[in-house]
């Protein structure tokens, strides 16, 4: 179990890129080539063979263990919205099926039961996949209900997407994109049958946004966010203009409504870039308030 745990966690060594190169390097490289199915297929058997004894059966068992441990990491990461480059280095596509939050206590608890015994391990792995697939189904249900509700109200949409929120599987963040570029942000709980309450948000547009969007940093951020980017701009007190882009897949009601993190740049009055883009994070509520918000949202309390 110790070897399996170490091997299974080893793909996350790519987090070193963020320590060395900062946030942009983390966005570019975390969940990259070390999470690839090709690396699992090549490195897993080699690691297993190095750990095994001389007997053929031992080599086979250790090679399968290390391959499956490595492969499970990328496949489980794919279940979250963050996205995983399963086909790196041949493709930079980020696979994500929006079944689980990055932190999901229910899923973690089920997997923890697998440490008790071999029988518990088989049951725990089976329940974990049922739980994950159930989360995927809940996400699809949220998207379908949101799309039907908007269609019934006469609101035309380009796309309706849902994403899991932290800690639990039931409360989903839903964003609808409209033909005029506006987005609608709402939340849906599987325990709440009432229509979604939408918050309309109109992104900024124009030459200042185009200047920032043309930078390599903005291109990297848009790729990382799978195109779910919300732009806004506002004048600063010294006559400069601040342009921001946030990843709207993540966020809670309130100040972080359009995202937890993003990039920020500063332009002079003539529209020329003078600082940035640089990563930034939106200030969040205190942990107690966030947990209360998640709990009430899950239960459908408004």
Residue frames as qw, qx, qy, qz and C-alpha x, y, z in Angstrom:
[[0.000, 0.885, 0.466, 0.000, 0.00, 0.00, 0.00],
 [0.322, -0.766, 0.093, 0.548, 2.85, 2.39, 0.80],
 [0.352, -0.150, 0.597, 0.706, 4.49, 1.88, -2.60],
 [0.180, 0.584, 0.710, 0.350, 1.15, 2.17, -4.37],
 [0.121, -0.910, -0.319, 0.236, 0.38, 5.42, -2.55],
 [0.329, -0.622, 0.287, 0.649, 3.78, 6.96, -3.36],
 [0.308, 0.073, 0.702, 0.638, 3.62, 5.92, -7.02],
 [0.102, 0.713, 0.672, 0.173, 0.03, 7.12, -7.36],
 [0.147, -0.923, -0.179, 0.308, 0.88, 10.55, -5.95],
 [0.571, -0.289, 0.327, 0.695, 4.13, 10.95, -7.91],
 [0.362, 0.581, 0.470, 0.558, 2.52, 12.68, -10.95],
 [0.163, -0.956, -0.233, -0.071, 1.90, 15.71, -8.73],
 [0.634, -0.380, 0.109, 0.665, 5.64, 16.30, -8.57],
 [0.367, 0.487, 0.366, 0.703, 4.97, 18.61, -11.50],
 [0.247, -0.924, -0.291, -0.009, 3.77, 21.15, -8.92],
 [0.611, -0.404, 0.103, 0.673, 7.47, 22.01, -8.64],
 [0.356, 0.442, 0.391, 0.725, 7.01, 24.03, -11.84],
 [0.206, -0.872, -0.303, -0.323, 4.84, 26.45, -9.87],
 [0.637, -0.689, -0.031, 0.344, 7.37, 26.71, -7.05],
 [0.592, -0.171, 0.302, 0.727, 10.14, 27.52, -9.51],
 [0.212, 0.232, 0.468, 0.826, 8.32, 29.52, -12.16],
 [0.233, 0.131, 0.248, -0.931, 5.28, 30.97, -10.41],
 [0.577, 0.340, 0.532, -0.518, 1.58, 30.77, -11.16],
 [0.609, 0.579, -0.270, -0.470, 1.86, 30.89, -14.96],
 [0.238, 0.404, -0.881, -0.063, 4.27, 27.95, -14.90],
 [0.331, 0.051, 0.856, -0.395, 1.89, 26.03, -12.64],
 [0.648, 0.475, 0.219, -0.553, -1.02, 26.65, -15.02],
 [0.521, 0.591, -0.511, -0.343, 1.09, 25.51, -17.96],
 [0.363, 0.380, -0.850, 0.044, 2.66, 22.38, -16.46],
 [0.354, -0.091, 0.784, -0.501, 0.58, 21.08, -13.53],
 [0.722, 0.310, 0.552, -0.278, -1.52, 18.11, -14.63],
 [0.437, 0.699, -0.405, -0.395, 0.62, 17.94, -17.72],
 [0.607, 0.408, -0.666, -0.144, 2.93, 15.27, -19.04],
 [0.015, -0.249, 0.891, -0.380, 3.38, 13.47, -15.70],
 [0.564, 0.169, 0.544, -0.597, -0.39, 12.82, -15.72],
 [0.539, 0.398, -0.478, -0.568, -0.37, 11.37, -19.24],
 [0.950, -0.006, 0.218, -0.223, -1.62, 7.87, -19.99],
 [0.753, 0.544, -0.332, 0.164, 1.54, 7.42, -22.07],
 [0.021, 0.620, -0.635, 0.460, 3.76, 8.11, -19.06],
 [0.737, -0.265, 0.452, -0.426, 1.71, 5.63, -17.01],
 [0.959, 0.263, 0.011, -0.104, 2.07, 2.99, -19.72],
 [0.634, 0.578, -0.404, 0.318, 5.84, 3.51, -20.05],
 [0.002, 0.579, -0.583, 0.570, 7.01, 4.45, -16.57],
 [0.779, -0.338, 0.218, -0.481, 4.64, 2.22, -14.57],
 [0.992, 0.066, -0.107, 0.028, 5.99, -1.12, -15.78],
 [0.543, 0.532, -0.423, 0.493, 9.59, 0.13, -15.54],
 [0.281, -0.565, 0.457, -0.627, 9.13, 1.24, -11.93],
 [0.900, -0.213, 0.143, -0.352, 7.38, -2.04, -11.10],
 [0.906, 0.272, -0.272, 0.176, 10.11, -4.11, -12.66],
 [0.280, 0.580, -0.497, 0.582, 12.75, -2.24, -10.67],
 [0.481, -0.460, 0.422, -0.616, 10.87, -2.94, -7.43],
 [0.946, -0.047, -0.091, -0.309, 10.11, -6.60, -8.09],
 [0.614, -0.447, 0.643, 0.094, 12.04, -9.69, -7.10],
 [0.011, -0.369, 0.790, 0.490, 13.42, -12.11, -9.69],
 [0.357, 0.270, 0.893, -0.041, 10.32, -14.33, -9.98],
 [0.015, 0.259, 0.591, 0.764, 8.14, -13.74, -13.08],
 [0.267, -0.693, -0.659, -0.118, 4.93, -13.58, -11.01],
 [0.369, -0.645, -0.250, 0.621, 6.42, -10.92, -8.75],
 [0.204, -0.142, 0.334, 0.909, 7.53, -8.82, -11.72],
 [0.092, -0.449, -0.690, -0.560, 4.09, -9.06, -13.29],
 [0.333, -0.734, -0.574, 0.145, 2.27, -8.04, -10.11],
 [0.346, -0.578, -0.085, 0.734, 4.55, -5.09, -9.39],
 [0.157, 0.029, 0.481, 0.862, 4.40, -3.87, -12.98],
 [0.179, -0.595, -0.676, -0.396, 0.59, -3.94, -12.95],
 [0.381, -0.703, -0.441, 0.408, 0.49, -2.21, -9.55],
 [0.290, -0.438, 0.084, 0.847, 2.68, 0.68, -10.66],
 [0.046, 0.214, 0.600, 0.770, 0.94, 1.07, -14.02],
 [0.255, -0.664, -0.666, -0.224, -2.54, 1.14, -12.46],
 [0.385, -0.650, -0.324, 0.570, -1.42, 3.48, -9.68],
 [0.204, -0.248, 0.251, 0.913, -0.04, 5.99, -12.18],
 [0.073, -0.326, -0.678, -0.655, -3.00, 5.66, -14.55],
 [0.268, -0.675, -0.680, 0.104, -5.53, 6.11, -11.72],
 [0.265, -0.489, -0.174, 0.813, -4.07, 9.51, -10.84],
 [0.017, 0.091, -0.404, -0.910, -4.73, 11.07, -14.24],
 [0.244, -0.400, -0.781, -0.413, -8.15, 9.43, -14.59],
 [0.307, -0.651, -0.599, 0.351, -9.29, 10.66, -11.18],
 [0.163, -0.414, 0.006, 0.896, -8.01, 14.17, -11.90],
 [0.050, -0.164, -0.636, -0.753, -10.00, 14.08, -15.13],
 [0.218, -0.597, -0.772, -0.021, -13.15, 13.82, -13.00],
 [0.197, -0.674, -0.292, 0.650, -12.63, 17.42, -11.82],
 [0.380, 0.894, 0.234, -0.038, -13.14, 20.69, -13.71],
 [0.318, -0.771, 0.349, 0.428, -9.46, 21.67, -13.48],
 [0.738, 0.632, -0.179, -0.154, -8.64, 19.60, -16.53],
 [0.665, -0.449, 0.558, 0.209, -5.88, 17.03, -17.15],
 [0.424, 0.654, -0.491, -0.390, -3.61, 16.61, -20.18],
 [0.870, -0.114, 0.466, -0.116, -4.11, 12.87, -20.54],
 [0.853, 0.449, 0.182, 0.193, -2.55, 12.76, -24.01],
 [0.002, 0.929, -0.364, -0.061, 0.53, 14.90, -23.31],
 [0.138, -0.547, 0.148, 0.812, 2.99, 15.44, -24.90],
 [0.258, 0.258, 0.745, 0.558, 1.09, 14.61, -28.12],
 [0.130, -0.685, -0.473, -0.539, -1.80, 16.91, -27.22],
 [0.100, 0.113, -0.442, 0.884, -2.30, 19.83, -24.80],
 [0.499, -0.435, -0.425, -0.618, -6.05, 19.23, -24.61],
 [0.145, -0.204, 0.700, -0.669, -7.34, 19.38, -21.03],
 [0.465, -0.289, -0.780, -0.304, -9.84, 16.56, -20.39],
 [0.127, -0.017, 0.602, -0.788, -12.44, 17.31, -17.71],
 [0.287, -0.371, -0.790, -0.395, -15.88, 15.85, -17.11],
 [0.259, -0.389, 0.155, -0.870, -16.94, 18.01, -14.11],
 [0.688, -0.330, -0.629, -0.149, -18.00, 15.14, -11.86],
 [0.673, -0.519, -0.373, 0.371, -16.12, 15.99, -8.65],
 [0.085, -0.981, 0.136, -0.111, -14.81, 19.07, -6.91],
 [0.467, 0.567, -0.582, 0.348, -11.05, 19.25, -6.40],
 [0.046, -0.183, 0.787, -0.588, -11.83, 18.80, -2.68],
 [0.700, -0.223, -0.362, -0.574, -14.72, 16.36, -2.13],
 [0.330, -0.420, 0.710, -0.459, -15.00, 14.95, 1.38],
 [0.879, 0.065, 0.261, -0.394, -17.47, 12.23, 0.40],
 [0.822, 0.482, -0.304, 0.000, -15.23, 10.80, -2.29],
 [0.199, 0.595, -0.676, 0.387, -12.16, 10.96, -0.05],
 [0.573, -0.312, 0.566, -0.503, -14.01, 9.23, 2.79],
 [0.947, 0.195, 0.060, -0.249, -15.08, 6.36, 0.54],
 [0.670, 0.548, -0.465, 0.185, -11.53, 5.83, -0.69],
 [0.139, -0.581, 0.650, -0.469, -10.24, 5.88, 2.89],
 [0.847, -0.157, 0.332, -0.384, -12.41, 2.86, 3.69],
 [0.866, 0.414, -0.277, -0.047, -10.43, 0.94, 1.08],
 [0.197, 0.632, -0.669, 0.338, -7.42, 0.82, 3.42],
 [0.705, -0.385, 0.404, -0.438, -9.12, -1.57, 5.88],
 [0.660, -0.117, 0.739, 0.070, -8.77, -4.82, 3.95],
 [0.111, -0.080, 0.749, 0.648, -8.70, -6.29, 0.45],
 [0.057, 0.565, 0.815, 0.116, -12.46, -6.87, 0.50],
 [0.048, -0.823, -0.304, 0.477, -13.03, -3.30, 1.71],
 [0.175, -0.442, 0.422, 0.772, -10.69, -2.08, -1.02],
 [0.105, 0.226, 0.816, 0.521, -12.76, -3.69, -3.77],
 [0.046, -0.749, -0.657, 0.073, -15.98, -2.34, -2.29],
 [0.185, -0.743, -0.087, 0.637, -14.47, 1.09, -1.73],
 [0.168, -0.230, 0.552, 0.784, -13.16, 1.39, -5.27],
 [0.042, 0.444, 0.814, 0.371, -16.53, 0.34, -6.65],
 [0.125, -0.816, -0.504, 0.255, -18.40, 2.83, -4.48],
 [0.242, -0.567, 0.140, 0.775, -15.92, 5.57, -5.36],
 [0.097, 0.016, 0.653, 0.751, -16.59, 5.16, -9.07],
 [0.070, -0.645, -0.748, -0.142, -20.36, 5.03, -8.46],
 [0.220, -0.768, -0.275, 0.535, -20.01, 8.26, -6.47],
 [0.196, -0.390, 0.360, 0.824, -17.97, 9.92, -9.22],
 [0.033, 0.254, 0.763, 0.594, -20.31, 8.84, -12.00],
 [0.125, -0.735, -0.653, 0.131, -23.23, 10.02, -9.87],
 [0.189, -0.667, -0.043, 0.719, -21.59, 13.43, -9.65],
 [0.119, -0.089, 0.613, 0.776, -21.22, 13.47, -13.43],
 [0.056, -0.524, -0.799, -0.289, -24.94, 12.69, -13.75],
 [0.183, -0.769, -0.434, 0.433, -25.82, 15.47, -11.28],
 [0.179, -0.446, 0.242, 0.843, -23.80, 17.91, -13.36],
 [0.011, 0.165, 0.737, 0.655, -25.65, 16.93, -16.50],
 [0.137, -0.666, -0.732, 0.037, -28.96, 17.21, -14.65],
 [0.180, -0.685, -0.195, 0.679, -28.11, 20.75, -13.51],
 [0.088, -0.237, 0.476, 0.842, -27.23, 21.78, -17.07],
 [0.057, -0.362, -0.825, -0.430, -30.44, 20.27, -18.46],
 [0.167, -0.728, -0.616, 0.251, -32.70, 21.87, -15.84],
 [0.170, -0.588, 0.010, 0.791, -31.02, 25.25, -16.27],
 [0.051, -0.062, 0.622, 0.779, -31.32, 25.11, -20.07],
 [0.098, -0.521, -0.815, -0.236, -34.99, 24.11, -19.88],
 [0.184, -0.732, -0.455, 0.472, -35.78, 26.89, -17.42],
 [0.111, -0.476, 0.217, 0.845, -34.11, 29.53, -19.56],
 [0.001, 0.133, 0.764, 0.632, -35.78, 28.21, -22.70],
 [0.118, -0.634, -0.764, 0.022, -39.18, 28.32, -20.97],
 [0.150, -0.751, -0.246, 0.595, -38.58, 31.97, -20.03],
 [0.529, 0.829, 0.172, 0.053, -37.73, 32.84, -23.62],
 [0.224, -0.845, 0.422, 0.239, -34.01, 33.33, -22.98],
 [0.859, 0.476, -0.181, 0.057, -31.84, 32.19, -25.86],
 [0.580, -0.679, 0.420, 0.160, -28.50, 30.66, -24.89],
 [0.488, 0.642, -0.579, -0.120, -25.29, 29.72, -26.68],
 [0.603, 0.098, -0.764, 0.207, -24.25, 27.22, -24.00],
 [0.628, -0.644, 0.119, -0.420, -25.13, 26.20, -20.45],
 [0.595, 0.283, -0.683, 0.316, -22.37, 24.71, -18.30],
 [0.693, -0.672, 0.016, -0.258, -22.31, 23.42, -14.72],
 [0.476, 0.435, -0.647, 0.406, -19.40, 22.73, -12.36],
 [0.690, -0.482, -0.517, 0.154, -19.18, 21.17, -8.89],
 [0.160, -0.851, 0.238, -0.439, -18.53, 23.38, -5.88],
 [0.199, 0.474, -0.770, 0.378, -16.14, 22.52, -3.06],
 [0.248, -0.251, 0.770, -0.532, -16.49, 19.78, -0.43],
 [0.531, 0.243, 0.727, -0.360, -19.75, 18.16, -1.60],
 [0.246, 0.085, 0.781, 0.568, -21.42, 16.93, -4.82],
 [0.166, 0.633, 0.753, -0.072, -24.93, 18.39, -4.68],
 [0.082, 0.890, 0.162, -0.419, -24.59, 22.17, -5.11],
 [0.652, 0.237, 0.422, 0.583, -23.54, 23.09, -8.65],
 [0.021, -0.605, 0.092, 0.791, -22.38, 26.36, -10.14],
 [0.540, 0.526, 0.619, 0.218, -24.21, 27.02, -13.45],
 [0.051, -0.552, 0.183, 0.812, -23.26, 29.58, -16.09],
 [0.580, 0.602, 0.543, 0.080, -25.29, 30.34, -19.22],
 [0.254, -0.279, 0.330, 0.865, -23.73, 32.18, -22.15],
 [0.436, 0.713, 0.429, -0.344, -26.08, 34.38, -24.19],
 [0.666, 0.529, 0.329, 0.410, -25.76, 35.37, -27.87],
 [0.120, 0.952, -0.009, 0.282, -24.89, 38.99, -26.99],
 [0.473, 0.454, -0.535, 0.533, -21.87, 37.89, -24.90],
 [0.456, -0.540, 0.325, -0.628, -23.59, 38.31, -21.54],
 [0.430, 0.017, -0.894, 0.127, -23.39, 35.49, -19.01],
 [0.655, -0.526, -0.047, -0.541, -25.87, 34.41, -16.35],
 [0.270, 0.285, -0.833, 0.391, -24.47, 32.96, -13.13],
 [0.725, -0.386, -0.007, -0.570, -26.58, 30.78, -10.84],
 [0.050, -0.312, 0.912, -0.262, -26.44, 27.82, -8.48],
 [0.782, -0.102, -0.327, -0.521, -28.48, 24.63, -8.38],
 [0.286, -0.318, 0.844, -0.323, -28.85, 21.99, -5.69],
 [0.351, -0.074, -0.881, -0.309, -30.21, 18.53, -6.38],
 [0.158, -0.393, -0.807, 0.411, -32.25, 19.03, -3.18],
 [0.143, 0.510, 0.212, -0.821, -33.91, 22.23, -4.45],
 [0.413, 0.453, 0.740, 0.277, -36.63, 22.05, -7.10],
 [0.127, 0.877, 0.225, -0.404, -37.12, 25.82, -7.38],
 [0.629, 0.724, 0.060, 0.277, -35.95, 27.71, -10.50],
 [0.668, -0.080, -0.095, 0.734, -32.40, 28.97, -10.50],
 [0.063, -0.954, -0.137, 0.257, -31.90, 32.59, -9.45],
 [0.728, 0.380, 0.146, 0.552, -29.68, 34.15, -12.12],
 [0.263, -0.795, 0.039, 0.545, -27.18, 36.96, -11.77],
 [0.673, 0.688, 0.160, 0.220, -26.56, 38.66, -15.15],
 [0.460, -0.647, 0.266, 0.548, -23.01, 39.78, -15.86],
 [0.641, 0.764, 0.064, 0.043, -21.83, 41.58, -18.99],
 [0.763, -0.216, 0.142, 0.592, -18.13, 41.21, -19.83],
 [0.008, -0.813, 0.162, 0.559, -16.04, 44.18, -20.88],
 [0.744, 0.401, 0.406, 0.346, -15.05, 44.56, -24.50],
 [0.199, 0.978, -0.033, -0.051, -13.11, 46.93, -26.69],
 [0.559, 0.682, -0.385, 0.273, -9.50, 47.82, -27.57],
 [0.247, -0.661, 0.606, -0.366, -8.10, 47.66, -23.99],
 [0.860, -0.129, 0.448, -0.210, -9.36, 44.09, -23.60],
 [0.862, 0.503, -0.045, 0.051, -7.98, 43.20, -27.02],
 [0.222, 0.779, -0.520, 0.270, -4.54, 44.53, -26.04],
 [0.464, -0.467, 0.682, -0.319, -4.39, 42.35, -22.94],
 [0.907, 0.136, 0.329, -0.224, -5.99, 39.34, -24.65],
 [0.721, 0.645, -0.250, 0.035, -3.23, 39.41, -27.27],
 [0.127, -0.724, 0.651, -0.189, -0.48, 38.76, -24.71],
 [0.525, 0.179, -0.832, -0.003, 1.05, 35.28, -24.26],
 [0.058, -0.034, 0.779, -0.623, -0.03, 35.31, -20.60],
 [0.588, 0.185, 0.211, -0.758, -3.67, 35.86, -21.54],
 [0.692, 0.267, -0.554, -0.378, -3.51, 33.11, -24.17],
 [0.311, 0.143, -0.896, 0.284, -2.12, 30.72, -21.56],
 [0.270, 0.065, 0.613, -0.740, -4.83, 31.70, -19.08],
 [0.683, 0.223, -0.087, -0.690, -7.63, 31.22, -21.64],
 [0.616, 0.219, -0.745, -0.131, -6.25, 27.76, -22.49],
 [0.117, 0.080, -0.847, 0.511, -6.03, 26.87, -18.80],
 [0.388, 0.184, 0.471, -0.771, -9.62, 28.03, -18.22],
 [0.318, 0.293, 0.873, 0.224, -10.91, 26.08, -21.24],
 [0.053, 0.392, 0.461, 0.795, -12.17, 29.35, -22.72],
 [0.353, -0.756, -0.549, -0.053, -14.34, 30.20, -19.70],
 [0.417, -0.086, -0.170, 0.889, -12.93, 33.69, -19.22],
 [0.042, -0.892, -0.450, -0.018, -14.79, 36.79, -18.01],
 [0.449, 0.243, -0.018, 0.859, -13.25, 40.19, -18.86],
 [0.188, -0.911, -0.363, 0.055, -13.78, 43.40, -16.94],
 [0.490, 0.250, -0.081, 0.831, -12.06, 46.78, -16.81],
 [0.279, -0.893, -0.343, 0.083, -12.21, 49.89, -14.65],
 [0.306, 0.768, -0.202, 0.525, -10.34, 53.20, -14.47],
 [0.661, -0.328, -0.419, 0.528, -7.86, 53.63, -11.64],
 [0.215, -0.898, -0.231, 0.306, -7.30, 56.80, -9.67],
 [0.366, -0.562, 0.335, 0.662, -4.09, 57.75, -11.47],
 [0.452, 0.619, -0.222, -0.603, -5.69, 57.80, -14.93],
 [0.081, 0.282, -0.919, -0.264, -4.63, 54.30, -15.87],
 [0.799, -0.005, -0.171, -0.576, -7.01, 51.51, -16.80],
 [0.339, -0.295, 0.877, -0.171, -7.10, 48.13, -15.03],
 [0.742, 0.175, -0.413, -0.497, -8.15, 45.14, -17.15],
 [0.407, -0.291, 0.821, -0.275, -8.89, 41.79, -15.49],
 [0.693, 0.083, -0.573, -0.429, -9.87, 38.33, -16.67],
 [0.486, -0.311, 0.697, -0.426, -11.22, 35.66, -14.32],
 [0.227, 0.034, -0.949, -0.216, -11.87, 31.93, -14.71],
 [0.542, -0.175, 0.116, -0.814, -15.64, 31.77, -14.28],
 [0.680, -0.074, -0.715, -0.140, -15.79, 27.99, -13.79],
 [0.514, -0.271, -0.645, 0.496, -15.10, 28.62, -10.10],
 [0.063, -0.304, 0.130, -0.942, -16.75, 31.03, -7.68],
 [0.162, -0.472, -0.812, 0.303, -19.39, 31.51, -5.01],
 [0.035, -0.871, -0.408, -0.271, -22.10, 34.13, -4.52],
 [0.414, -0.839, -0.032, 0.352, -20.62, 37.49, -3.57],
 [0.025, -0.849, 0.367, 0.380, -17.29, 39.05, -4.47],
 [0.275, -0.328, 0.835, 0.346, -15.96, 35.89, -6.13],
 [0.690, 0.436, 0.400, -0.417, -19.02, 35.58, -8.36],
 [0.672, 0.685, -0.205, -0.191, -17.04, 35.71, -11.60],
 [0.839, 0.292, -0.393, 0.238, -14.15, 33.58, -10.35],
 [0.734, -0.633, -0.033, 0.243, -11.61, 32.92, -7.61],
 [0.512, -0.478, 0.357, 0.618, -8.54, 33.83, -9.68],
 [0.599, 0.755, 0.251, 0.090, -7.41, 35.45, -12.90],
 [0.597, 0.070, 0.100, 0.793, -4.96, 37.83, -14.53],
 [0.046, -0.930, -0.250, 0.265, -4.69, 41.61, -14.20],
 [0.570, 0.206, 0.197, 0.770, -2.98, 44.21, -16.39],
 [0.077, -0.793, -0.221, 0.563, -2.63, 47.99, -16.35],
 [0.507, 0.507, 0.400, 0.571, -2.83, 50.26, -19.40],
 [0.192, -0.268, -0.092, 0.939, -1.94, 53.93, -19.78],
 [0.375, 0.585, 0.308, -0.650, -4.51, 56.52, -21.01],
 [0.365, 0.516, -0.503, -0.589, -3.41, 55.83, -24.58],
 [0.942, 0.088, 0.033, -0.322, -4.28, 52.14, -24.20],
 [0.559, 0.519, -0.632, 0.141, -0.71, 50.86, -24.05],
 [0.879, -0.350, -0.316, 0.072, 0.25, 48.04, -21.74],
 [0.070, 0.780, -0.431, 0.449, 2.40, 49.30, -18.86],
 [0.256, -0.387, 0.796, -0.388, 2.17, 46.47, -16.28],
 [0.706, 0.073, 0.623, -0.329, 1.20, 42.82, -16.32],
 [0.748, -0.409, -0.225, -0.472, -0.60, 40.67, -17.01],
 [0.058, 0.343, -0.824, 0.448, -0.02, 39.19, -13.58],
 [0.468, -0.356, -0.803, -0.100, -1.97, 36.49, -11.70],
 [0.219, -0.295, 0.401, -0.839, -4.23, 37.55, -8.85],
 [0.248, -0.329, -0.909, 0.067, -6.75, 35.97, -6.50],
 [0.347, -0.591, -0.233, -0.690, -10.10, 37.40, -5.44],
 [0.134, -0.265, 0.678, -0.673, -10.50, 37.92, -1.70],
 [0.512, -0.270, -0.770, -0.270, -12.75, 35.20, -0.27],
 [0.600, -0.629, -0.019, -0.494, -15.03, 34.99, 2.71],
 [0.296, -0.522, 0.731, -0.325, -13.78, 33.56, 6.01],
 [0.218, 0.101, -0.962, -0.127, -13.68, 29.72, 6.11],
 [0.179, 0.290, 0.808, -0.481, -16.62, 29.55, 8.52],
 [0.447, 0.515, 0.112, -0.723, -18.77, 31.72, 6.24],
 [0.377, 0.379, -0.691, -0.486, -17.73, 29.69, 3.17],
 [0.071, -0.036, -0.993, 0.087, -18.62, 26.38, 4.83],
 [0.296, 0.425, 0.598, -0.612, -21.99, 27.81, 5.93],
 [0.440, 0.508, -0.230, -0.704, -22.63, 29.03, 2.37],
 [0.302, 0.237, -0.873, -0.301, -21.80, 25.61, 0.92],
 [0.059, 0.181, 0.927, -0.322, -23.98, 23.83, 3.48],
 [0.370, 0.503, 0.386, -0.679, -26.97, 26.12, 2.93],
 [0.407, 0.466, -0.460, -0.637, -26.55, 25.94, -0.83],
 [0.150, 0.099, -0.976, -0.119, -26.47, 22.13, -0.76],
 [0.106, 0.363, 0.841, -0.386, -29.69, 22.09, 1.26],
 [0.091, 0.561, 0.601, 0.562, -31.35, 24.58, -1.09],
 [0.243, -0.772, -0.412, 0.419, -31.60, 27.37, 1.46],
 [0.366, 0.526, 0.216, 0.737, -31.70, 30.83, -0.08]]
